[in-house]
Amino acid sequence: MKSVAIIGAGAAGLTCLKSLLEYGIQPVVFERSDRSGGLWKLNQNERECDTAAYRSLITNTSKQMMAFSDFPFEKEVADFPSREVVSEYLKNYTEQFNLAQYIQFNTSVIRADKETDGRFVVEVESGGSKETHTFDWLIVANGRHEKTSIPEIDGLVTFPGTVLHSRDYFSPESFEGTKVLVVGAGSSAIDIASEVAEVAPGTFLSMRSPSWLVPRFIDDKAYDLLLTKLSASLPKVVREKAFRSKLMKAYKQYDDEAIRQYFGKPDHSLDLEKQRFVPNDLLLKRLEQGKLKVKPVIQSISRDQVTFEDGSSETIDTIIFATGYQIDIPFMESSFTGVENNYIPLYQQIFSPVTPNLAMCGMCYIVGPILPALEMQGRYIAEVIAGHTQLPSAEIMEQEVEKHRVLCEERKVNPMRVQTLTYLDTIAQIIDVAPKVWRNPGSLLQLLTGPVVAARYRLNGRQSKKAQARKVLKDLTKRI
């Protein structure tokens, strides 16, 4: 039996572990903390933040779209679960599939290297003691939300107030009575600015370009349930026009000034490949209420005075940078991982073309439901390690990776960005678990016109769970 090490027991590590166990392969998982759950795990007292998920976080995707393929959320869970609910969900997932026994908690990976025979040597530390192990395969699943990224800004070092990254943000109460500047245009920036604006007398959001704000519910349905297999088959321009129309209709509940201040111009274009889509129901309301103001990019800082590119300036007490993260694999040399300029050259965003038997799960930038994408990566990795699916040669993988990188560069798209719905189909075809429509007549309508939920990839192929998958699809049809 091949020996496998997984680094990290977050959602990525857990689904890789489960997928390998389905083929009788028992890996070892090294987790540096005392709990599984990664980004979603809760600390002991809930009074401080130790992951990038802040206390009030609500998922950007519905529970139907977010669920693993064979482990739906409980019916009583809200359509958009809280951080606490997702943490409990992953805990239940771990218990349901008996995963904890394979995880070595409080164990940090110090070094991972290659021996001359091609095996990986992994040095770990636990309780002050160090040990070295060797493995045939190494799966890196330590996440991409550890090393924070803060832009270089002229005069930032002179700022006398508090500077923090969104990773260190926990709740808005501590900002009561202060003037706060949030920097960024992604989900964290918009959520945090919307929250802080309720208690801080002066709250500002600085961004280079606006994201599209998506109401969590459109026409009384979770917005992502409208993104069906049928709609995905339409030409891109048609999809964009239809989605933009729905969004503009939803925006009519806010006054024109709030829309103008946020977007800057009424003809803001929509591009499904390039732009950010942030589910948020509060930001435009805060603008309408006058509790929040949108600002352009920061030009410079002189002590507590922040000047923006439009020439305006504000006196600020706290700056919260919601400006993303740098990919960080500190226990491996870049010659093995290929990490450079926040990019990793990976075949299908998973396999290293330069280091044999090295796989990564959850290192790409996932747009859409995250857990199904992680699960599909885990299933692909397990298929390859178990010998059921063969990888192309290293030369072909390198060529494919470079071809994809160049194409994304031409389109000005992040080469590590994947759209979950198309990504799931791509990997499902490779490992032969794509649903066979005509073999599932009872689920025909859902498969052709319904949302692309992960359960559809348990209808056929290895490790299929037909009865459960059909039930999930049937229940979803009733829901929508």
Backbone torsions as a table, in degrees:
resi	resn	phi	psi	omega
1	MET	NA	136.7	179.3
2	LYS	-70.6	138.8	178.2
3	SER	-93.3	136.5	-173.6
4	VAL	-135.4	136.1	173.0
5	ALA	-114.0	137.1	174.7
6	ILE	-117.3	129.2	-179.8
7	ILE	-103.2	109.2	179.9
8	GLY	111.4	133.1	179.2
9	ALA	-117.0	37.5	170.0
10	GLY	-80.8	-165.1	-178.9
11	ALA	-58.4	-38.7	-179.7
12	ALA	-65.1	-48.6	-179.6
13	GLY	-64.3	-38.4	-178.6
14	LEU	-65.2	-43.6	-177.8
15	THR	-73.3	-29.7	172.8
16	CYS	-65.7	-44.0	178.4
17	LEU	-58.8	-50.4	-179.0
18	LYS	-60.8	-42.6	-178.1
19	SER	-63.9	-39.7	178.2
20	LEU	-67.4	-40.4	179.4
21	LEU	-61.8	-31.4	178.6
22	GLU	-63.3	-21.4	177.4
23	TYR	-104.8	12.3	177.2
24	GLY	80.2	10.8	178.8
25	ILE	-96.9	124.2	-176.1
26	GLN	-107.3	97.1	-179.3
27	PRO	-81.7	171.0	171.8
28	VAL	-109.7	130.4	179.4
29	VAL	-109.9	126.6	177.4
30	PHE	-102.8	119.2	-179.5
31	GLU	-124.2	123.1	-172.9
32	ARG	-73.4	-24.0	180.0
33	SER	-95.1	-175.9	-178.7
34	ASP	-96.2	7.3	-177.6
35	ARG	-140.9	152.9	172.2
36	SER	-90.6	171.6	178.5
37	GLY	118.0	-18.6	176.1
38	GLY	54.5	-123.2	-178.2
39	LEU	-54.1	-32.8	-172.4
40	TRP	-93.6	-8.4	-173.7
41	LYS	-64.3	147.3	179.2
42	LEU	-98.4	139.8	174.9
43	ASN	-78.3	176.3	-170.2
44	GLN	-67.9	-39.4	-174.2
45	ASN	-112.9	-4.4	178.4
46	GLU	58.0	28.1	178.3
47	ARG	-111.9	2.0	176.5
48	GLU	-150.4	162.2	-175.0
49	CYS	-102.7	129.6	176.1
50	ASP	-127.2	11.9	170.9
51	THR	-140.4	177.4	-179.5
52	ALA	-76.8	-5.8	179.6
53	ALA	-90.0	113.6	-179.2
54	TYR	-77.7	167.0	-169.4
55	ARG	-57.0	-44.0	-172.9
56	SER	-90.7	8.1	-174.6
57	LEU	-55.4	131.9	172.9
58	ILE	-117.3	139.8	-175.3
59	THR	-61.5	150.0	176.8
60	ASN	-83.1	-14.5	-178.9
61	THR	-123.0	152.2	-177.0
62	SER	-71.1	159.4	-179.7
63	LYS	-62.1	-30.7	179.9
64	GLN	-66.4	-41.9	-178.3
65	MET	-82.2	-24.9	-174.6
66	MET	-84.6	-22.3	-172.2
67	ALA	-65.3	148.9	170.0
68	PHE	-62.0	161.3	-173.5
69	SER	-64.8	-28.6	-175.4
70	ASP	-125.5	24.5	-178.8
71	PHE	-151.1	77.7	-178.6
72	PRO	-68.3	156.5	172.5
73	PHE	-67.9	156.5	176.4
74	GLU	-64.9	149.4	-176.1
75	LYS	-60.6	-33.9	-176.3
76	GLU	-76.5	-9.0	179.6
77	VAL	-69.1	139.5	178.6
78	ALA	-60.6	155.3	-178.3
79	ASP	-56.4	-36.9	177.3
80	PHE	-117.3	98.2	-172.5
81	PRO	-68.9	154.8	175.3
82	SER	-82.5	169.7	177.0
83	ARG	-56.1	-42.6	-178.4
84	GLU	-63.3	-40.0	-179.2
85	VAL	-67.9	-40.9	178.8
86	VAL	-66.1	-38.0	176.5
87	SER	-59.7	-43.8	178.8
88	GLU	-66.7	-36.9	178.1
89	TYR	-60.5	-45.9	179.5
90	LEU	-68.5	-33.8	175.5
91	LYS	-63.3	-44.6	178.7
92	ASN	-66.1	-36.1	176.7
93	TYR	-61.3	-43.6	178.5
94	THR	-62.4	-42.3	-179.8
95	GLU	-71.4	-41.8	-177.6
96	GLN	-58.7	-39.5	-175.8
97	PHE	-106.6	16.4	174.2
98	ASN	51.6	52.7	-174.9
99	LEU	-89.8	-27.8	-171.2
100	ALA	-59.7	-31.1	-176.5
101	GLN	-64.9	-16.3	-179.0
102	TYR	-99.2	1.8	-176.3
103	ILE	-104.1	128.7	173.7
104	GLN	-97.9	100.9	-178.0
105	PHE	-77.5	164.3	-179.5
106	ASN	53.2	36.8	-178.2
107	THR	-126.9	114.7	-178.3
108	SER	-98.2	137.7	174.8
109	VAL	-86.3	119.4	-178.6
110	ILE	-89.3	-39.3	-174.3
111	ARG	-154.2	139.3	172.5
112	ALA	-131.1	125.6	-173.4
113	ASP	-140.2	174.3	178.4
114	LYS	-110.4	133.7	174.3
115	GLU	-86.5	169.2	-178.4
116	THR	-63.9	-25.2	179.5
117	ASP	-84.8	3.6	176.9
118	GLY	93.4	-8.5	179.7
119	ARG	-81.8	160.6	178.6
120	PHE	-93.2	136.4	172.6
121	VAL	-107.9	124.9	-175.5
122	VAL	-120.7	120.9	177.8
123	GLU	-101.0	128.2	-178.1
124	VAL	-125.6	159.6	178.1
125	GLU	-131.1	133.1	178.3
126	SER	-147.7	124.7	179.4
127	GLY	60.3	31.4	179.5
128	GLY	85.7	-5.8	179.8
129	SER	-105.3	142.7	179.8
130	LYS	-111.3	142.7	177.6
131	GLU	-137.6	155.3	177.9
132	THR	-123.1	133.6	179.7
133	HIS	-128.8	157.6	176.0
134	THR	-120.8	145.1	-176.6
135	PHE	-141.4	153.7	175.4
136	ASP	-77.9	-36.1	-178.9
137	TRP	-128.3	147.9	175.8
138	LEU	-128.2	127.3	177.5
139	ILE	-114.9	117.2	179.1
140	VAL	-91.6	116.0	-178.6
141	ALA	-137.1	39.8	-176.0
142	ASN	-88.0	4.1	173.7
143	GLY	83.3	173.1	-177.6
144	ARG	-126.5	27.9	-177.6
145	HIS	-125.5	44.2	179.4
146	GLU	-114.7	-53.9	-176.4
147	LYS	-87.7	109.6	-174.3
148	THR	-76.6	155.0	178.9
149	SER	-118.7	121.0	177.7
150	ILE	-124.3	126.4	-176.4
151	PRO	-67.9	154.3	174.9
152	GLU	-81.2	123.9	-177.9
153	ILE	-129.5	132.6	-179.8
154	ASP	-58.3	119.7	176.2
155	GLY	89.9	1.2	-178.3
156	LEU	-58.5	-34.3	-178.5
157	VAL	-65.9	-17.8	-179.6
158	THR	-87.3	-9.5	-174.7
159	PHE	-66.6	122.5	-175.4
160	PRO	-87.3	-11.4	-176.6
161	GLY	-84.2	-160.1	-178.4
162	THR	-90.1	130.8	175.0
163	VAL	-119.8	123.9	177.2
164	LEU	-143.4	162.5	176.0
165	HIS	-96.9	155.8	-179.7
166	SER	-57.9	-23.1	177.8
167	ARG	-63.0	-26.4	-178.7
168	ASP	-97.0	1.1	177.9
169	TYR	-79.7	137.1	-179.2
170	PHE	-121.1	-50.4	-179.1
171	SER	-156.6	163.3	-174.4
172	PRO	-81.0	-14.8	-171.2
173	GLU	-55.1	-37.2	-175.5
174	SER	-69.9	-9.4	-177.5
175	PHE	-101.1	8.2	-179.7
176	GLU	-60.8	130.9	177.6
177	GLY	81.6	9.1	-178.5
178	THR	-117.9	167.6	174.6
179	LYS	-104.4	122.1	-170.9
180	VAL	-120.5	135.2	173.9
181	LEU	-114.0	120.9	175.7
182	VAL	-103.5	131.8	-177.2
183	VAL	-113.1	123.1	178.7
184	GLY	139.2	169.1	-178.6
185	ALA	-134.6	9.3	179.1
186	GLY	-89.2	-170.4	-176.3
187	SER	-58.5	-47.1	-177.3
188	SER	-62.6	-45.4	-179.0
189	ALA	-60.2	-46.5	-176.0
190	ILE	-70.6	-40.5	177.5
191	ASP	-63.5	-47.5	-176.8
192	ILE	-65.4	-44.5	179.1
193	ALA	-61.1	-40.5	179.7
194	SER	-64.1	-38.0	179.2
195	GLU	-71.4	-51.5	-175.4
196	VAL	-61.7	-33.6	-177.9
197	ALA	-60.8	-19.7	179.0
198	GLU	-73.2	-26.0	-174.6
199	VAL	-118.8	-24.3	-178.3
200	ALA	-90.7	129.8	-177.2
201	PRO	-66.0	-21.5	176.9
202	GLY	-137.3	110.4	-180.0
203	THR	-126.0	132.4	-177.2
204	PHE	-129.8	145.6	177.7
205	LEU	-120.6	113.4	-179.9
206	SER	-99.4	126.4	-179.7
207	MET	-148.7	153.3	-179.9
208	ARG	-77.4	-46.0	177.9
209	SER	-148.4	146.8	-175.4
210	PRO	-75.6	149.0	169.1
211	SER	-87.9	160.3	172.0
212	TRP	-78.5	124.0	178.2
213	LEU	-86.6	125.7	-175.7
214	VAL	-114.2	120.7	174.1
215	PRO	-60.8	140.5	-179.5
216	ARG	-65.3	-24.0	177.6
217	PHE	-126.2	129.2	176.2
218	ILE	-125.9	125.6	-176.7
219	ASP	55.2	40.9	177.0
220	ASP	65.0	19.4	177.1
221	LYS	-126.6	148.8	172.6
222	ALA	-54.9	128.3	-170.9
223	TYR	-53.8	-37.1	-174.3
224	ASP	-76.9	-11.1	174.0
225	LEU	-74.3	-12.0	175.5
226	LEU	-81.4	-15.4	180.0
227	LEU	-86.3	82.3	-172.4
228	THR	-93.9	171.3	175.3
229	LYS	-61.6	-37.4	179.7
230	LEU	-66.0	-45.6	-179.4
231	SER	-65.7	-33.4	179.5
232	ALA	-66.9	-21.7	-178.9
233	SER	-84.1	-10.3	-179.9
234	LEU	-76.4	155.6	176.7
235	PRO	-56.6	146.5	-176.5
236	LYS	-54.5	-43.8	-177.6
237	VAL	-63.9	-34.4	178.9
238	VAL	-70.0	-43.5	179.2
239	ARG	-61.7	-43.8	-178.6
240	GLU	-64.5	-41.6	179.9
241	LYS	-64.6	-42.8	-179.0
242	ALA	-67.1	-42.7	-178.8
243	PHE	-67.5	-41.5	179.3
244	ARG	-62.4	-39.8	179.5
245	SER	-61.8	-41.9	178.7
246	LYS	-65.4	-39.8	-179.6
247	LEU	-67.5	-44.7	-179.3
248	MET	-63.6	-33.8	176.2
249	LYS	-64.8	-41.5	179.6
250	ALA	-67.0	-31.7	-178.1
251	TYR	-71.2	-14.8	-176.0
252	LYS	-63.5	-16.1	178.3
253	GLN	-74.3	-12.1	179.7
254	TYR	-106.1	156.8	-178.9
255	ASP	-75.0	159.8	-175.1
256	ASP	-61.8	-32.5	-177.9
257	GLU	-66.4	-39.0	177.5
258	ALA	-63.4	-42.2	178.3
259	ILE	-64.9	-44.6	-178.8
260	ARG	-63.8	-42.6	-178.3
261	GLN	-64.1	-38.0	-177.9
262	TYR	-75.5	-52.7	-175.4
263	PHE	-83.1	-25.8	179.4
264	GLY	86.2	-32.0	179.0
265	LYS	-152.5	148.6	-174.5
266	PRO	-72.9	-19.4	-176.3
267	ASP	-98.8	31.2	-179.8
268	HIS	-54.5	122.6	-174.5
269	SER	-77.8	160.1	179.7
270	LEU	-123.2	126.6	178.1
271	ASP	-132.7	111.5	-175.3
272	LEU	-64.9	-24.8	-177.8
273	GLU	-83.0	-32.7	-169.3
274	LYS	-106.9	-33.2	-169.1
275	GLN	-88.9	161.2	176.8
276	ARG	-88.5	142.8	175.0
277	PHE	-123.0	115.4	-172.8
278	VAL	-115.5	111.8	174.2
279	PRO	-66.9	117.1	-179.0
280	ASN	-159.6	130.3	-178.2
281	ASP	-109.9	6.3	-172.0
282	LEU	-114.8	-32.9	-169.4
283	LEU	-58.4	-49.6	-179.1
284	LEU	-63.4	-32.4	177.0
285	LYS	-66.2	-41.7	178.7
286	ARG	-63.9	-38.6	176.9
287	LEU	-64.6	-43.0	179.7
288	GLU	-62.1	-36.9	-179.4
289	GLN	-78.6	-10.1	-178.7
290	GLY	78.9	13.5	-179.1
291	LYS	-87.1	-8.4	-174.9
292	LEU	-143.8	143.9	175.7
293	LYS	-128.3	140.3	178.4
294	VAL	-93.4	135.5	179.9
295	LYS	-125.7	154.9	175.6
296	PRO	-76.6	-168.1	-178.3
297	VAL	-62.4	144.6	177.2
298	ILE	-69.0	131.5	176.7
299	GLN	-91.2	-45.8	-179.6
300	SER	-162.6	165.2	178.4
301	ILE	-131.5	132.6	174.9
302	SER	-129.7	100.9	-172.4
303	ARG	53.3	-121.7	-175.2
304	ASP	-91.4	7.6	178.0
305	GLN	-98.5	121.1	179.1
306	VAL	-109.0	122.0	-180.0
307	THR	-105.5	136.9	-176.4
308	PHE	-107.4	168.7	-173.7
309	GLU	-64.9	-19.1	177.7
310	ASP	-87.4	4.8	178.0
311	GLY	92.1	-12.4	178.9
312	SER	-75.6	160.4	178.1
313	SER	-143.8	155.8	-179.5
314	GLU	-140.5	148.6	172.7
315	THR	-86.6	124.5	-171.7
316	ILE	-125.2	141.8	175.5
317	ASP	-98.2	-35.2	-176.2
318	THR	-138.2	137.4	174.3
319	ILE	-116.5	125.0	176.4
320	ILE	-111.7	114.2	179.6
321	PHE	-90.9	110.4	173.8
322	ALA	-105.1	64.6	-168.1
323	THR	-114.9	25.7	170.5
324	GLY	86.4	-166.6	-171.5
325	TYR	-138.2	160.0	173.9
326	GLN	-104.5	134.8	176.0
327	ILE	-61.8	130.6	-174.9
328	ASP	-139.7	117.2	174.5
329	ILE	-124.1	77.5	-169.0
330	PRO	-67.7	-18.0	-175.6
331	PHE	-91.9	0.0	179.5
332	MET	-130.2	144.9	176.0
333	GLU	-68.6	144.7	-179.8
334	SER	-63.6	-21.5	178.1
335	SER	-65.0	-25.1	176.7
336	PHE	-88.8	-41.3	-174.9
337	THR	-86.5	-29.8	-177.1
338	GLY	81.5	8.3	-178.1
339	VAL	-63.0	126.8	177.7
340	GLU	-158.9	128.0	178.4
341	ASN	52.6	45.9	177.0
342	ASN	61.7	32.9	-179.4
343	TYR	-138.6	140.0	174.8
344	ILE	-124.0	123.1	177.5
345	PRO	-76.0	104.2	-177.4
346	LEU	-129.5	137.2	175.8
347	TYR	-72.3	123.5	-175.8
348	GLN	54.4	29.1	179.1
349	GLN	63.5	21.7	-175.9
350	ILE	-132.3	-55.3	-168.1
351	PHE	-100.7	136.6	177.7
352	SER	-77.1	126.2	177.3
353	PRO	-80.7	-12.0	-176.7
354	VAL	-105.2	-22.6	-179.8
355	THR	-121.1	102.5	-178.2
356	PRO	-57.1	142.7	176.1
357	ASN	67.0	20.6	174.0
358	LEU	-109.5	122.6	178.7
359	ALA	-125.9	154.4	178.1
360	MET	-131.4	140.3	179.9
361	CYS	-126.2	125.5	177.5
362	GLY	83.1	18.5	-179.8
363	MET	-93.8	-11.5	178.5
364	CYS	-86.0	169.9	-180.0
365	TYR	-93.5	105.7	-172.2
366	ILE	-93.8	122.9	176.5
367	VAL	-103.1	112.3	-176.1
368	GLY	117.0	-164.8	-179.4
369	PRO	-58.7	124.4	-173.8
370	ILE	-82.7	-45.8	-173.9
371	LEU	-59.4	-43.4	177.1
372	PRO	-61.6	-35.5	178.3
373	ALA	-67.4	-41.8	177.4
374	LEU	-63.2	-41.7	-179.7
375	GLU	-62.7	-42.8	-179.8
376	MET	-65.3	-36.7	175.3
377	GLN	-62.8	-43.7	178.6
378	GLY	-61.9	-39.5	179.1
379	ARG	-66.6	-39.8	178.5
380	TYR	-63.7	-46.1	179.4
381	ILE	-59.4	-45.5	-179.4
382	ALA	-63.8	-38.8	178.5
383	GLU	-61.1	-41.9	-179.1
384	VAL	-69.4	-47.5	-178.3
385	ILE	-64.1	-36.5	179.7
386	ALA	-75.7	-10.7	176.6
387	GLY	88.9	10.3	-178.8
388	HIS	-86.4	-24.9	179.5
389	THR	-128.7	131.8	-178.7
390	GLN	-98.4	138.7	173.7
391	LEU	-81.4	153.3	172.3
392	PRO	-64.6	171.3	176.5
393	SER	-64.4	159.6	179.6
394	ALA	-58.1	-38.1	-179.8
395	GLU	-63.2	-45.7	179.6
396	ILE	-66.3	-40.7	178.5
397	MET	-60.8	-43.9	178.5
398	GLU	-60.6	-42.3	-180.0
399	GLN	-63.1	-42.6	-179.3
400	GLU	-66.4	-40.6	179.4
401	VAL	-63.4	-44.9	-178.9
402	GLU	-67.7	-39.5	177.9
403	LYS	-60.1	-43.2	179.2
404	HIS	-66.3	-41.3	-179.3
405	ARG	-62.3	-45.7	-179.1
406	VAL	-63.6	-42.9	179.4
407	LEU	-61.2	-42.8	179.0
408	CYS	-67.1	-35.6	177.7
409	GLU	-63.6	-41.0	178.8
410	GLU	-65.8	-36.5	-179.2
411	ARG	-85.9	-4.1	-177.0
412	LYS	59.0	45.9	178.9
413	VAL	-119.9	141.4	176.5
414	ASN	-58.5	120.8	-177.8
415	PRO	-67.0	-11.7	177.3
416	MET	-102.7	10.3	178.3
417	ARG	-88.3	130.3	176.2
418	VAL	-128.4	140.2	172.6
419	GLN	-89.3	118.5	-172.4
420	THR	-51.3	-46.9	-172.5
421	LEU	-62.1	-43.1	178.2
422	THR	-76.9	-33.1	-179.6
423	TYR	-65.0	-41.8	178.9
424	LEU	-59.9	-44.1	179.7
425	ASP	-63.0	-41.3	-179.0
426	THR	-61.1	-50.5	-178.7
427	ILE	-69.5	-37.2	179.4
428	ALA	-60.3	-38.0	177.4
429	GLN	-65.6	-39.5	-178.1
430	ILE	-64.7	-42.8	-176.1
431	ILE	-98.2	9.6	173.3
432	ASP	60.3	47.9	173.5
433	VAL	-123.1	12.3	176.4
434	ALA	-65.3	141.3	-177.2
435	PRO	-64.7	133.8	175.6
436	LYS	-89.8	102.4	-170.5
437	VAL	-54.8	-48.8	-173.1
438	TRP	-77.7	-7.3	174.4
439	ARG	-92.0	-2.3	-178.7
440	ASN	-129.9	63.7	-175.9
441	PRO	-59.7	-31.5	179.6
442	GLY	-68.7	-20.2	-179.3
443	SER	-112.7	14.3	-173.0
444	LEU	-56.4	-50.5	-176.6
445	LEU	-62.5	-42.9	-179.3
446	GLN	-64.9	-41.6	-177.7
447	LEU	-66.3	-35.7	-176.3
448	LEU	-84.1	-33.5	-172.4
449	THR	-123.6	-8.4	-174.2
450	GLY	-89.5	173.8	176.5
451	PRO	-59.9	151.2	-177.9
452	VAL	-87.3	74.3	177.5
453	VAL	-81.6	155.6	-174.0
454	ALA	-64.1	-26.8	-177.3
455	ALA	-59.0	-26.0	-178.9
456	ARG	-63.1	-21.4	-179.3
457	TYR	-90.7	13.8	172.2
458	ARG	-113.5	10.2	-179.5
459	LEU	-81.6	-31.2	-175.7
460	ASN	-138.5	166.1	175.3
461	GLY	84.7	-175.7	179.9
462	ARG	-65.5	146.8	-179.0
463	GLN	60.5	29.2	176.7
464	SER	-72.4	153.6	177.0
465	LYS	-138.0	73.3	-168.4
466	LYS	-57.3	-50.4	-174.8
467	ALA	-60.3	-45.7	-179.3
468	GLN	-66.4	-42.7	-179.0
469	ALA	-62.6	-43.1	179.9
470	ARG	-63.8	-36.5	178.7
471	LYS	-65.4	-43.3	179.1
472	VAL	-60.7	-44.8	-179.4
473	LEU	-65.1	-39.4	178.9
474	LYS	-65.3	-45.4	179.4
475	ASP	-62.5	-36.6	-179.3
476	LEU	-67.5	-39.1	177.9
477	THR	-59.7	-40.0	177.2
478	LYS	-64.7	-37.1	-175.7
479	ARG	-68.0	-36.3	-175.4
480	ILE	-104.1	NA	NA
